[in-house]
Amino acid sequence: MNENVIYHVPVLLKESVDGMNIRPDGTYVDMTFGGGGHSREILGRLGDGGRLLGFDQDADAENNIVNDEHFTFVRSNFRYLKNFLRYYDVESVDAILADLGVSSHHFDDVDRGFSFRFDGKLDMRMNKRAGITAADIVNTYDEEKLADIFYLYGELKNSRKLAAFIIKARADKQIETTEDFLEIIKPLFGREREKKELAKVFQALRIEVNREMDALKEMLNAAVEVLKPGGRLVVITYHSLEDRMVKNMMKAGNVEGKEDKDFFGNLMTPFKLVNTKVIVPNDDEIARNPRSRSAKLRIAEKK
Ligand SMILES: C[S@@+](CC[C@H](N)C(=O)[O-])C[C@H]1O[C@@H](n2cnc3c(N)ncnc32)[C@H](O)[C@@H]1O
C-alpha cells in the first residue's frame, strides 16, 4: 500500500458527532471505526470517566488505532455489539454512531477486489478471515439469486441479463479476478454510463459478500436495547435500503417499519426523532470529498 494515500476522509463529521450529544464522562460506541476520523473527534470531547469503544471488522483498521486511555478497539462485526459490551462490562451506552459501508481504503487497496478500477482477486470481504468472496458468489449462485442481488442491492434495471451473461461465461471459465468479471459484464453497458453502472454492480456484490443488510438489522435491534434513556442513535447511510431500515427503526422501533399503536392510537416507539429531515453534506463538503455525495444522516433519541 502507498503510505501517502489517506485511509478515509470522515463524512458529516461535525454534524454526526454533535448529534451524539457527548458528555465528557459518558460511554460511547463508534460502530465503524475505519480510519478513526469520527472516533478521534469523539475522544477529543471526552474527559475523566469517558469511554469509547470502536468496532471494525477489518483488520486493516487496526493500523489506525488511537493511543488514548479512554479508547478500546474491538475487531469484530458490529452485529455482536451486545456480546462485546457484556465482555467489556458495559451495561448501557450514551450514544452509538454508525457510518456504514466501506472506507476509501477498501477501494484503494488493489488486493481487496472492491474496485473495478484495478485488476485484483474478486474478493470484497471486509473481514478477510471469514465468509465467502465475491468470486464465490459469481461462480456458484444460481441465475435467479444473482439477478435478485443486482436488482435489490444495485438497483440495476438489466439485472436478469447481467445474471444470464455471468452464468453463460462461467460455464467456460471460472471467474477469479476483477478483470475476468469486467470482461463479461462490460459489453452490457453503454460507454456513457459505464462507470456508474459498474459501480452499482460492484456495490451489489459487496453488500451480499458482507451480508451488510443482515448485520445492520442486528446492530439496530441491539442498539435499541443498549442505549440509555436519552441516549442517541446516529447513523450515516449511503444506500437507499440501509436508509429505509434506519428510518424505520427510528420512527417505528423496528427495521420493517411496522407501526404499533396504543389504545388511544398513539404510535408506540422507543425513539424520538432529533432531526425530522434527513441531514446531507453541503456543497462544500461534496466538492472536497465527492464520496460524501450519497450520505444521509439520521439522529434519534431513546425515550
Ligand atoms: C465508512 S467507513 C467508516 C469511516 C470512519 N467513520 C472514519 O472516519 O474513518 C466504514 C467502516 O466500517 C467497517 N464496517 C462496515 N460494516 C461493518 C460491520 N458490520 N461490522 C464492523 N465493521 C464494519 C468497514 O470495515 C469500514 O472500515
The ligand as an SDF file (V2000), in Angstrom:
LIG
                    3D

 27 29  0  0  0  0  0  0  0  0999 V2000
  -17.4360    4.4010    6.0210 C   0  0  0  0  0  0  0  0  0  0  0  0
  -16.1990    3.5580    6.8780 S   0  0  0  0  0  0  0  0  0  0  0  0
  -16.0990    4.4250    8.3990 C   0  0  0  0  0  0  0  0  0  0  0  0
  -15.1200    5.5130    8.3990 C   0  0  0  0  0  0  0  0  0  0  0  0
  -14.8830    6.1910    9.7320 C   0  0  0  0  0  0  0  0  0  0  0  0
  -16.0730    6.7940   10.2490 N   0  0  0  0  0  0  0  0  0  0  0  0
  -13.7610    7.1930    9.6360 C   0  0  0  0  0  0  0  0  0  0  0  0
  -13.9850    8.3640    9.9680 O   0  0  0  0  0  0  0  0  0  0  0  0
  -12.6780    6.8440    9.2020 O   0  0  0  0  0  0  0  0  0  0  0  0
  -16.9510    2.0720    7.3990 C   0  0  0  0  0  0  0  0  0  0  0  0
  -16.0480    1.1620    8.2030 C   0  0  0  0  0  0  0  0  0  0  0  0
  -16.8810    0.2620    8.8890 O   0  0  0  0  0  0  0  0  0  0  0  0
  -16.4140   -1.0420    8.7610 C   0  0  0  0  0  0  0  0  0  0  0  0
  -17.6090   -1.9010    8.7720 N   0  0  0  0  0  0  0  0  0  0  0  0
  -18.5900   -1.9600    7.8570 C   0  0  0  0  0  0  0  0  0  0  0  0
  -19.5240   -2.8500    8.2120 N   0  0  0  0  0  0  0  0  0  0  0  0
  -19.1300   -3.3510    9.4170 C   0  0  0  0  0  0  0  0  0  0  0  0
  -19.6860   -4.3070   10.2990 C   0  0  0  0  0  0  0  0  0  0  0  0
  -20.8100   -4.9610   10.0260 N   0  0  0  0  0  0  0  0  0  0  0  0
  -19.0170   -4.5600   11.4470 N   0  0  0  0  0  0  0  0  0  0  0  0
  -17.8590   -3.9210   11.7420 C   0  0  0  0  0  0  0  0  0  0  0  0
  -17.2720   -3.0320   10.9240 N   0  0  0  0  0  0  0  0  0  0  0  0
  -17.9000   -2.7380    9.7700 C   0  0  0  0  0  0  0  0  0  0  0  0
  -15.6330   -1.0820    7.4790 C   0  0  0  0  0  0  0  0  0  0  0  0
  -14.5990   -2.0520    7.5370 O   0  0  0  0  0  0  0  0  0  0  0  0
  -15.0770    0.3440    7.3900 C   0  0  0  0  0  0  0  0  0  0  0  0
  -13.7940    0.4310    7.9340 O   0  0  0  0  0  0  0  0  0  0  0  0
  1  2  1  0
  2  3  1  0
  2 10  1  0
  3  4  1  0
  4  5  1  0
  5  6  1  0
  5  7  1  0
  7  8  2  0
  7  9  1  0
 10 11  1  0
 11 12  1  0
 11 26  1  0
 12 13  1  0
 13 14  1  0
 13 24  1  0
 14 15  1  0
 14 23  1  0
 15 16  2  0
 16 17  1  0
 17 18  1  0
 17 23  2  0
 18 19  1  0
 18 20  2  0
 20 21  1  0
 21 22  2  0
 22 23  1  0
 24 25  1  0
 24 26  1  0
 26 27  1  0
M  CHG  2   2   1   9  -1
M  END
$$$$
